[in-house]
Amino acid sequence: MPQPGAALLVVAVLLPVSAAAACFLAPRLARGIAVAVALGLASVVVLLAVELVAHGPLEYRVGGWGAPLGIDLRADGLTLFMLLAAALTGLPITVYGLAYFPASAAAGGFWPLWMLLWGALNALFLSGDAFNLYVTLELMGLSAVVLVALAGSVDALGGAMRYLLMTLTASLIYLLGVGLLYHQTGVLDLNLLGAALQGGAADALQGGAAALGPAWVALGLMCAALLVKSALFPLHFWLPPAHSSAPVPVSAALSGLVVKATVYLLLRLWLDVMPPGKEDLGTALGVLGAAAIVWGSVQALRQSELKLLVAYSTVAQLGYLFLPFAVEAAHAGVAWRGAAYFVLCHALAKTAMFMTVGNLQKLGGSARLGELRHVARQFPVSLAAFGIAGITIIGLPPSGGFLAKWLLLQASIGAGQWWLAVVVLAGGLLSAAYVFRVVGLAFVEDGSESAPARRSSAAEWITLAVALGTLALGFTAPPMLRVLEVGSPFGEPFGGALLWEPGGAP
């Protein structure tokens, strides 16, 4: 019998996919359909949270056939966090898209493609089958590529083509790894793969632990493909051109959701599938994450276009999600909790930043840093939103970004890995440098006559609301991190004194 509430897992996937078909068939109704679905998905996530807290992890056997013959949809606390990130980011992107895209542009493809991308993201977060994850990766990648190309400019088409070649190549490498794993184990379900590989017993894999060599080759191929898709330094070459040339709502979705989806999948493989002996790989990923933080921040400081600055900032901020791979096992759980919370905070912060870019481009005609004089007078709400989002990117209290980085610091210092703590602190200082560069330029007097004040638009108030959400996450951490514990995705329950005492009330 299906678990109570398990049908919500299917709804989370079918609702946006069905909306994509409806938007394509009825383009005149696409805007209303998209808003209704965005509100509906937010409600589904809330209901899922209630069910998870009440009944624990949920599982739904698609078509009544479970693993290993069928496909299972699963949700635990980590899955809910990713679905929540999609809902918290997707709703304002949808509303902002109403102002960004004229009504006549509905037939151009944004609304059906956006709904399809959202559906692919939810399916990826919920899927427990390695091949089904490949299908969701392809749907996500192809819809994102076309969304990037919607801008129609030469730069957008070039960025979309580079993105297409990258995502297809990475998907084929991932599929090759899946095929090798299936040949080795005879299963595709992640839980069964984990039981086979992590146990290393003769009854799990024919040939016993000696057969893990080919399995590591397969897992290495899958990890390499996911690193390309997640734009980890130095495999980030496709991200800045794609993000900087895409329409603003698309850039926000790519930065806030798409690149994090592949990091989530890599984490699932790391926690649930990979056998012992992965410490060296974890150290390498942590070093690459540290390099991404430094290099991406330096590149952001060098940009003259605000949108490119935000894009390179994404390259840097993604590095934080790879630092926990290098934390020793005894403290890795705390680090992963910080990374999971950082996903939520970064998604909202980057959405607000890209929306600020869109406001300046649409209303002010330019988003070049050299032309930001007197922007505080002309666009005070947008600049306030950018500054508030910057607080989370830097990691200052009371934002949720502060808590996320604090947990990373707590894990690094507890493990005695001081180099990781230094990277986290240095990344915050570099982030402050490029955030203050933007905010400071907006207040610099250039001696020319000041333009008169103007009335703020609805798009600007939406941007400010998203930015304020990053501050709200700083006050809602205890109950949200408690939900993250459902299913114990990171092993032992969190016992840190930062939020609540072990076994006690918050």
Backbone torsions as a table, in degrees:
resi	resn	phi	psi	omega
1	MET	NA	138.2	178.3
2	PRO	-63.3	147.2	176.5
3	GLN	-67.7	152.3	174.3
4	PRO	-60.0	129.4	179.3
5	GLY	84.2	-5.6	-178.0
6	ALA	-65.3	-25.8	179.0
7	ALA	-63.4	-21.3	177.5
8	LEU	-62.6	-27.6	178.1
9	LEU	-63.9	-40.1	178.5
10	VAL	-69.9	-40.3	-179.9
11	VAL	-60.3	-40.4	-178.3
12	ALA	-61.2	-25.2	179.0
13	VAL	-95.1	-46.5	-174.6
14	LEU	-70.7	-31.4	-177.1
15	LEU	-61.8	-52.7	178.7
16	PRO	-70.3	-32.7	178.8
17	VAL	-66.6	-43.1	176.4
18	SER	-64.2	-38.1	177.8
19	ALA	-64.0	-34.6	177.2
20	ALA	-61.6	-44.1	177.7
21	ALA	-65.2	-40.8	-179.9
22	ALA	-65.3	-40.3	178.6
23	CYS	-65.5	-34.1	178.6
24	PHE	-71.1	-40.7	-176.7
25	LEU	-79.3	-28.5	-178.8
26	ALA	-128.7	72.6	-174.8
27	PRO	-59.6	-28.6	179.7
28	ARG	-68.2	-23.7	-179.8
29	LEU	-100.3	2.8	-170.7
30	ALA	-60.8	-41.2	-177.1
31	ARG	-63.1	-45.9	178.3
32	GLY	-65.5	-39.9	178.2
33	ILE	-61.4	-44.0	-177.3
34	ALA	-62.9	-43.5	179.9
35	VAL	-65.2	-43.4	-180.0
36	ALA	-62.2	-41.0	-179.8
37	VAL	-68.8	-39.2	178.0
38	ALA	-60.7	-43.0	176.7
39	LEU	-65.9	-39.6	179.0
40	GLY	-63.8	-41.3	179.8
41	LEU	-67.5	-36.1	175.1
42	ALA	-61.1	-40.4	177.6
43	SER	-66.1	-39.4	178.8
44	VAL	-61.5	-41.3	179.8
45	VAL	-64.2	-40.9	177.8
46	VAL	-62.2	-45.1	178.7
47	LEU	-64.2	-38.1	176.8
48	LEU	-62.6	-40.4	178.4
49	ALA	-60.7	-42.9	178.2
50	VAL	-61.6	-44.0	-179.1
51	GLU	-66.7	-40.2	-179.5
52	LEU	-65.1	-42.5	179.0
53	VAL	-65.2	-36.9	-176.6
54	ALA	-78.9	-38.4	-170.9
55	HIS	-121.1	-2.7	-178.4
56	GLY	84.7	-168.0	-177.8
57	PRO	-55.9	144.3	-179.2
58	LEU	-109.0	149.2	177.5
59	GLU	-143.5	136.9	179.2
60	TYR	-129.9	125.9	178.4
61	ARG	-89.9	110.1	-176.5
62	VAL	-65.6	125.8	-179.5
63	GLY	71.0	8.8	-178.9
64	GLY	82.7	-0.8	-179.6
65	TRP	-107.5	115.2	178.6
66	GLY	-91.2	179.6	177.7
67	ALA	-64.4	146.3	8.1
68	PRO	-90.0	-5.9	-177.5
69	LEU	-81.5	-35.6	-176.0
70	GLY	-109.8	-165.9	-178.0
71	ILE	-116.5	132.1	177.4
72	ASP	-106.2	138.7	168.2
73	LEU	-101.4	130.9	-175.6
74	ARG	-131.2	151.4	177.4
75	ALA	-144.6	128.0	170.1
76	ASP	-128.1	-164.3	-177.3
77	GLY	-63.5	-38.6	179.1
78	LEU	-66.7	-41.7	176.5
79	THR	-59.4	-43.7	-179.8
80	LEU	-61.7	-37.7	178.7
81	PHE	-61.2	-40.7	180.0
82	MET	-69.7	-41.5	176.4
83	LEU	-63.2	-36.8	177.9
84	LEU	-66.7	-40.2	176.6
85	ALA	-60.7	-41.3	178.3
86	ALA	-64.9	-40.0	-179.0
87	ALA	-71.3	-45.0	-178.5
88	LEU	-66.0	-31.6	178.1
89	THR	-87.0	-39.8	-174.9
90	GLY	-66.5	-37.2	-179.3
91	LEU	-63.7	-51.3	177.8
92	PRO	-66.8	-31.3	176.0
93	ILE	-62.8	-41.5	179.5
94	THR	-64.4	-46.0	-179.8
95	VAL	-65.9	-41.8	178.6
96	TYR	-64.2	-33.8	178.7
97	GLY	-62.5	-27.5	177.0
98	LEU	-61.6	-38.1	179.5
99	ALA	-83.5	-32.0	-175.2
100	TYR	-75.7	-41.8	-178.7
101	PHE	-101.5	125.7	174.4
102	PRO	-61.0	159.9	-179.4
103	ALA	-58.8	-32.9	-178.7
104	SER	-69.4	-15.4	-178.0
105	ALA	-83.0	-5.6	-178.6
106	ALA	-59.0	-38.3	-180.0
107	ALA	-71.8	-13.3	-179.1
108	GLY	-72.8	-15.3	172.4
109	GLY	118.8	-8.6	-175.9
110	PHE	-61.4	-49.0	-172.2
111	TRP	-65.9	-48.1	177.2
112	PRO	-63.9	-37.9	179.8
113	LEU	-69.1	-37.6	177.6
114	TRP	-65.0	-42.5	176.8
115	MET	-65.1	-38.9	178.1
116	LEU	-65.6	-41.1	177.7
117	LEU	-62.1	-43.7	179.0
118	TRP	-62.2	-43.3	178.0
119	GLY	-62.7	-40.6	178.2
120	ALA	-64.3	-39.0	177.6
121	LEU	-62.0	-47.9	179.7
122	ASN	-62.5	-40.3	178.6
123	ALA	-63.8	-38.3	178.9
124	LEU	-65.8	-43.0	-179.1
125	PHE	-63.9	-31.7	-173.7
126	LEU	-94.9	-18.5	-173.1
127	SER	-72.4	142.8	176.5
128	GLY	-118.2	21.2	-176.0
129	ASP	-125.1	130.6	-174.1
130	ALA	-62.9	-39.0	-179.9
131	PHE	-74.8	-38.5	177.0
132	ASN	-62.8	-32.6	175.3
133	LEU	-64.7	-35.0	175.0
134	TYR	-62.5	-42.6	179.0
135	VAL	-61.1	-44.6	-179.4
136	THR	-67.5	-35.6	175.9
137	LEU	-60.9	-41.2	179.9
138	GLU	-66.9	-44.8	178.3
139	LEU	-61.1	-43.3	179.6
140	MET	-64.0	-46.7	-177.0
141	GLY	-66.1	-45.2	-176.9
142	LEU	-68.6	-40.3	177.7
143	SER	-66.6	-36.8	178.3
144	ALA	-66.1	-38.9	179.6
145	VAL	-60.9	-47.1	-178.9
146	VAL	-66.7	-35.8	177.3
147	LEU	-62.9	-39.1	177.2
148	VAL	-62.4	-39.7	-176.8
149	ALA	-73.8	-10.4	-176.9
150	LEU	-62.1	-24.0	179.8
151	ALA	-62.4	-29.1	173.7
152	GLY	79.9	-5.5	180.0
153	SER	-79.0	167.9	178.1
154	VAL	-63.3	-42.7	179.1
155	ASP	-63.1	-40.0	180.0
156	ALA	-65.9	-42.5	179.1
157	LEU	-66.2	-38.9	177.4
158	GLY	-65.9	-43.4	177.3
159	GLY	-64.2	-38.9	178.8
160	ALA	-66.4	-39.5	179.0
161	MET	-65.5	-41.9	177.6
162	ARG	-63.2	-42.4	178.0
163	TYR	-62.0	-41.8	-179.4
164	LEU	-62.6	-48.3	-179.9
165	LEU	-61.9	-40.0	179.3
166	MET	-64.8	-48.7	-173.9
167	THR	-69.5	-35.0	178.1
168	LEU	-69.1	-42.9	179.1
169	THR	-63.2	-46.3	179.6
170	ALA	-63.6	-38.4	179.6
171	SER	-64.8	-39.3	178.2
172	LEU	-66.0	-38.8	177.1
173	ILE	-64.5	-42.6	177.0
174	TYR	-60.5	-44.3	-179.3
175	LEU	-63.4	-37.3	176.4
176	LEU	-61.0	-42.6	177.0
177	GLY	-62.7	-40.7	177.8
178	VAL	-61.9	-43.7	178.9
179	GLY	-61.1	-41.8	178.5
180	LEU	-65.5	-39.5	177.8
181	LEU	-65.1	-40.3	179.4
182	TYR	-65.3	-39.9	177.0
183	HIS	-63.0	-34.4	-177.1
184	GLN	-77.0	-39.1	-171.2
185	THR	-113.5	-25.9	-177.4
186	GLY	80.6	9.6	179.1
187	VAL	-135.3	159.3	177.5
188	LEU	-122.7	-17.4	179.4
189	ASP	-64.6	134.0	-175.0
190	LEU	-62.8	-38.9	179.2
191	ASN	-64.5	-41.9	178.9
192	LEU	-70.0	-36.6	174.9
193	LEU	-61.7	-42.0	178.6
194	GLY	-63.8	-41.0	178.5
195	ALA	-63.0	-36.9	-179.1
196	ALA	-72.7	-45.8	-173.1
197	LEU	-82.9	-41.6	-177.3
198	GLN	-71.7	-32.0	177.8
199	GLY	-70.5	-44.3	-179.3
200	GLY	64.9	25.5	-176.8
201	ALA	-94.1	160.8	-177.0
202	ALA	-66.5	-30.5	179.7
203	ASP	-81.5	-8.9	177.0
204	ALA	-94.2	-41.5	177.5
205	LEU	-129.5	129.2	176.7
206	GLN	-63.7	123.6	-176.1
207	GLY	100.8	-7.4	174.9
208	GLY	69.7	-154.1	-173.8
209	ALA	-63.3	-24.1	178.8
210	ALA	-63.2	-21.8	-178.7
211	ALA	-82.8	1.3	-179.0
212	LEU	-74.9	-16.2	178.2
213	GLY	-57.7	-55.9	176.2
214	PRO	-59.8	-33.2	178.4
215	ALA	-65.0	-38.5	177.8
216	TRP	-65.9	-34.5	175.5
217	VAL	-61.7	-44.9	179.7
218	ALA	-63.3	-45.3	179.6
219	LEU	-65.5	-34.7	176.6
220	GLY	-63.0	-40.6	177.2
221	LEU	-63.6	-43.7	179.8
222	MET	-63.7	-41.8	179.5
223	CYS	-65.1	-42.2	179.5
224	ALA	-60.0	-42.7	179.3
225	ALA	-63.1	-41.8	-178.6
226	LEU	-70.8	-30.7	176.8
227	LEU	-66.9	-37.3	176.5
228	VAL	-65.1	-45.5	-178.1
229	LYS	-67.8	-28.2	179.2
230	SER	-88.0	-0.7	175.0
231	ALA	61.0	39.5	175.7
232	LEU	-75.8	134.5	176.5
233	PHE	-54.0	133.7	5.0
234	PRO	-97.1	24.4	-178.4
235	LEU	-99.5	26.8	-174.3
236	HIS	-95.1	6.5	-168.5
237	PHE	-55.7	-24.8	-175.6
238	TRP	-88.1	-20.6	-169.5
239	LEU	-72.1	-53.2	-177.6
240	PRO	-58.1	-43.4	177.6
241	PRO	-62.9	-38.3	-178.8
242	ALA	-69.7	-45.2	-177.2
243	HIS	-69.8	-38.7	-174.3
244	SER	-76.2	-22.6	-177.8
245	SER	-100.7	-11.2	-177.6
246	ALA	-78.2	159.4	170.0
247	PRO	-56.8	149.5	-172.8
248	VAL	-56.5	-46.2	178.2
249	PRO	-60.9	-32.3	178.4
250	VAL	-70.6	-43.6	177.3
251	SER	-57.6	-41.7	178.9
252	ALA	-63.2	-41.1	179.6
253	ALA	-67.8	-40.9	179.7
254	LEU	-63.3	-48.5	-176.8
255	SER	-71.9	-40.3	-175.5
256	GLY	-80.0	-28.7	-170.5
257	LEU	-127.7	-51.5	-167.1
258	VAL	-63.3	-50.1	-177.7
259	VAL	-67.5	-27.5	179.3
260	LYS	-76.1	-24.7	179.5
261	ALA	-62.8	-40.0	179.6
262	THR	-73.0	-31.7	174.3
263	VAL	-65.0	-39.4	176.5
264	TYR	-60.2	-43.7	-180.0
265	LEU	-65.0	-41.3	177.1
266	LEU	-60.9	-39.8	178.2
267	LEU	-64.9	-39.6	177.8
268	ARG	-61.9	-42.5	176.5
269	LEU	-63.0	-40.1	-179.0
270	TRP	-64.3	-45.4	-175.2
271	LEU	-81.1	-38.4	-168.6
272	ASP	-104.2	-21.9	-170.3
273	VAL	-117.1	-45.5	-170.2
274	MET	-64.9	136.4	179.2
275	PRO	-77.5	173.3	176.1
276	PRO	-59.0	159.3	-179.5
277	GLY	96.1	21.5	-176.7
278	LYS	-101.1	11.6	-174.3
279	GLU	-63.6	-42.1	-179.7
280	ASP	-63.6	-39.6	176.3
281	LEU	-62.3	-41.3	178.8
282	GLY	-62.5	-41.0	177.9
283	THR	-62.9	-42.3	178.9
284	ALA	-62.0	-41.8	178.4
285	LEU	-65.2	-39.4	177.8
286	GLY	-64.0	-39.9	178.0
287	VAL	-64.4	-42.5	177.5
288	LEU	-64.2	-37.6	176.6
289	GLY	-63.1	-41.9	177.6
290	ALA	-63.3	-42.2	177.9
291	ALA	-63.3	-37.2	178.9
292	ALA	-63.8	-40.2	-179.8
293	ILE	-61.4	-46.0	-176.9
294	VAL	-72.2	-50.6	-174.4
295	TRP	-67.0	-44.6	-179.8
296	GLY	-63.0	-37.4	178.7
297	SER	-67.7	-41.2	178.3
298	VAL	-63.2	-42.4	178.5
299	GLN	-64.9	-37.1	177.7
300	ALA	-62.5	-38.2	179.3
301	LEU	-65.7	-24.2	-175.2
302	ARG	-88.6	-7.5	-172.3
303	GLN	-81.2	148.2	174.9
304	SER	-104.4	-14.3	175.9
305	GLU	-100.7	130.4	-177.3
306	LEU	-61.9	-37.5	-178.2
307	LYS	-67.9	-37.7	175.6
308	LEU	-67.7	-36.2	176.5
309	LEU	-59.9	-45.3	179.7
310	VAL	-66.6	-36.3	179.6
311	ALA	-64.9	-46.0	178.7
312	TYR	-68.5	-28.9	173.9
313	SER	-61.6	-35.5	176.2
314	THR	-62.4	-42.4	176.8
315	VAL	-56.0	-43.4	-179.2
316	ALA	-68.5	-47.2	-174.7
317	GLN	-67.2	-29.2	176.6
318	LEU	-62.4	-25.8	179.0
319	GLY	-59.3	-32.5	179.3
320	TYR	-61.2	-30.6	-178.4
321	LEU	-73.1	-14.0	-179.7
322	PHE	-101.6	-12.5	178.6
323	LEU	-61.0	-39.7	-178.5
324	PRO	-62.1	-21.9	177.2
325	PHE	-59.3	-30.0	-176.5
326	ALA	-89.1	-9.4	-178.8
327	VAL	-74.6	137.1	-178.9
328	GLU	-61.6	153.0	-168.1
329	ALA	-55.4	-36.4	-175.5
330	ALA	-65.1	-23.9	-177.8
331	HIS	-117.9	1.4	-175.6
332	ALA	-65.1	-31.9	-178.8
333	GLY	-60.1	-41.8	178.3
334	VAL	-64.6	-42.7	179.8
335	ALA	-62.7	-40.1	-179.1
336	TRP	-70.2	-32.0	174.6
337	ARG	-64.9	-39.5	175.5
338	GLY	-64.4	-40.9	178.9
339	ALA	-65.1	-40.4	179.2
340	ALA	-62.8	-41.0	178.7
341	TYR	-70.6	-31.0	177.8
342	PHE	-64.7	-33.0	177.5
343	VAL	-57.9	-47.0	179.4
344	LEU	-62.5	-48.8	-175.1
345	CYS	-66.6	-43.5	-178.7
346	HIS	-66.2	-38.0	179.9
347	ALA	-59.0	-46.0	179.7
348	LEU	-69.9	-41.5	-177.7
349	ALA	-63.7	-45.4	-179.3
350	LYS	-69.1	-33.0	175.4
351	THR	-62.1	-44.7	178.4
352	ALA	-64.0	-39.2	-179.6
353	MET	-66.0	-44.7	178.8
354	PHE	-67.4	-35.2	175.7
355	MET	-64.3	-36.6	175.3
356	THR	-60.4	-43.4	176.3
357	VAL	-58.7	-44.6	179.1
358	GLY	-62.1	-39.6	178.3
359	ASN	-63.1	-43.7	-179.4
360	LEU	-66.3	-37.5	179.6
361	GLN	-70.6	-44.9	-175.9
362	LYS	-74.1	-42.9	-172.7
363	LEU	-96.6	-31.0	-177.5
364	GLY	-104.3	-12.6	176.7
365	GLY	86.0	-7.2	-178.3
366	SER	-161.5	147.9	174.8
367	ALA	-128.4	29.5	175.3
368	ARG	-79.3	140.0	-176.6
369	LEU	-62.5	-35.1	-179.3
370	GLY	-68.6	-10.4	-177.7
371	GLU	-113.4	21.0	-178.0
372	LEU	-91.5	14.7	176.6
373	ARG	-63.8	136.8	177.3
374	HIS	62.8	15.9	177.6
375	VAL	-65.0	-31.2	179.9
376	ALA	-61.3	-31.1	178.5
377	ARG	-79.3	-39.0	-177.5
378	GLN	-79.9	-38.6	-175.1
379	PHE	-131.6	61.3	-176.4
380	PRO	-64.7	-36.1	-178.2
381	VAL	-68.5	-43.4	180.0
382	SER	-64.3	-43.3	180.0
383	LEU	-67.9	-33.5	175.3
384	ALA	-64.7	-40.8	178.1
385	ALA	-62.5	-43.1	179.0
386	PHE	-62.5	-43.0	179.8
387	GLY	-64.6	-41.4	179.2
388	ILE	-65.9	-43.2	175.8
389	ALA	-61.7	-36.6	177.7
390	GLY	-62.1	-30.5	177.2
391	ILE	-59.7	-41.2	177.4
392	THR	-69.4	-42.8	179.6
393	ILE	-60.6	-40.5	178.4
394	ILE	-70.5	-37.3	-177.6
395	GLY	96.5	39.5	-179.8
396	LEU	-97.8	147.7	174.6
397	PRO	-71.6	151.5	8.2
398	PRO	-98.8	26.6	-173.8
399	SER	-72.8	162.4	174.6
400	GLY	-66.3	-27.8	177.4
401	GLY	-62.5	-32.5	176.8
402	PHE	-63.2	-46.2	-180.0
403	LEU	-62.6	-43.4	-179.1
404	ALA	-60.4	-46.1	-179.5
405	LYS	-71.5	-30.2	176.5
406	TRP	-63.1	-41.1	177.4
407	LEU	-65.2	-38.9	176.1
408	LEU	-62.8	-42.4	177.1
409	LEU	-64.6	-41.9	-179.7
410	GLN	-60.2	-43.3	179.3
411	ALA	-67.6	-43.0	-177.6
412	SER	-64.6	-45.4	-179.7
413	ILE	-69.4	-39.6	177.9
414	GLY	-61.8	-33.6	178.7
415	ALA	-84.7	-4.9	-178.1
416	GLY	74.2	16.2	-179.9
417	GLN	-97.1	79.7	-172.3
418	TRP	-68.4	-26.1	-180.0
419	TRP	-63.5	-33.3	177.0
420	LEU	-68.1	-40.4	177.9
421	ALA	-63.5	-40.0	178.2
422	VAL	-62.9	-39.9	179.1
423	VAL	-63.4	-43.7	179.9
424	VAL	-61.3	-45.0	-179.6
425	LEU	-68.3	-41.6	178.8
426	ALA	-64.7	-38.0	177.7
427	GLY	-62.5	-37.1	176.9
428	GLY	-64.9	-40.4	178.6
429	LEU	-66.1	-42.3	178.4
430	LEU	-65.6	-38.6	176.9
431	SER	-62.4	-41.1	178.3
432	ALA	-61.4	-35.6	-178.1
433	ALA	-62.7	-47.0	-177.6
434	TYR	-81.7	-25.5	174.5
435	VAL	-69.2	-46.0	179.5
436	PHE	-67.9	-26.9	176.2
437	ARG	-61.5	-42.2	179.9
438	VAL	-71.6	-51.1	-176.9
439	VAL	-64.6	-38.4	179.9
440	GLY	-66.3	-40.7	178.7
441	LEU	-60.6	-32.5	-177.0
442	ALA	-66.8	-18.9	-177.5
443	PHE	-108.5	4.8	-178.2
444	VAL	-79.8	130.1	176.3
445	GLU	-82.7	132.0	179.6
446	ASP	-109.2	8.6	176.8
447	GLY	86.1	-8.6	179.7
448	SER	-86.2	168.2	-179.1
449	GLU	-69.6	132.0	-178.4
450	SER	-69.6	138.0	176.7
451	ALA	-74.5	149.4	-179.1
452	PRO	-67.3	153.7	177.9
453	ALA	-65.8	154.3	-178.8
454	ARG	-131.5	163.3	-179.9
455	ARG	-81.7	133.2	-178.4
456	SER	-69.2	144.7	-178.1
457	SER	-89.9	169.5	177.7
458	ALA	-63.0	-37.5	179.5
459	ALA	-60.5	-36.1	179.4
460	GLU	-68.6	-38.9	179.1
461	TRP	-68.8	-34.0	174.1
462	ILE	-61.5	-43.9	179.3
463	THR	-60.2	-43.4	179.5
464	LEU	-64.6	-39.5	179.1
465	ALA	-62.2	-40.5	178.2
466	VAL	-64.1	-43.6	179.5
467	ALA	-62.8	-41.2	178.4
468	LEU	-63.5	-26.5	175.9
469	GLY	-60.6	-31.8	177.6
470	THR	-66.5	-32.4	175.4
471	LEU	-73.3	-38.5	179.2
472	ALA	-60.6	-34.6	179.2
473	LEU	-64.2	-21.5	175.8
474	GLY	-71.9	-20.3	-178.7
475	PHE	-102.5	-12.0	-177.2
476	THR	-106.9	13.8	-173.2
477	ALA	-62.5	-47.0	-175.4
478	PRO	-55.8	-52.6	179.7
479	PRO	-67.0	-33.9	-178.6
480	MET	-71.0	-39.2	176.7
481	LEU	-69.6	-26.0	174.5
482	ARG	-67.9	-39.6	176.0
483	VAL	-63.5	-34.6	178.6
484	LEU	-60.4	-23.6	-178.5
485	GLU	-75.9	-11.7	-177.6
486	VAL	-61.2	124.0	-178.4
487	GLY	83.6	-1.9	-179.7
488	SER	45.1	59.2	-177.4
489	PRO	-63.2	-22.8	-178.8
490	PHE	-109.3	16.8	177.5
491	GLY	94.9	-124.7	-175.4
492	GLU	-63.3	143.1	176.7
493	PRO	-59.0	151.1	-179.0
494	PHE	-67.9	128.3	-178.7
495	GLY	-118.7	17.1	-177.2
496	GLY	-69.8	148.1	-179.9
497	ALA	-84.0	-0.3	-177.0
498	LEU	-65.2	-39.6	-173.9
499	LEU	-112.5	-41.3	178.2
500	TRP	-159.4	157.4	179.1
501	GLU	-77.7	149.3	180.0
502	PRO	-54.9	122.7	178.1
503	GLY	75.7	2.0	-176.7
504	GLY	-105.0	-175.1	179.5
505	ALA	-82.8	154.0	178.1
506	PRO	-65.4	NA	NA
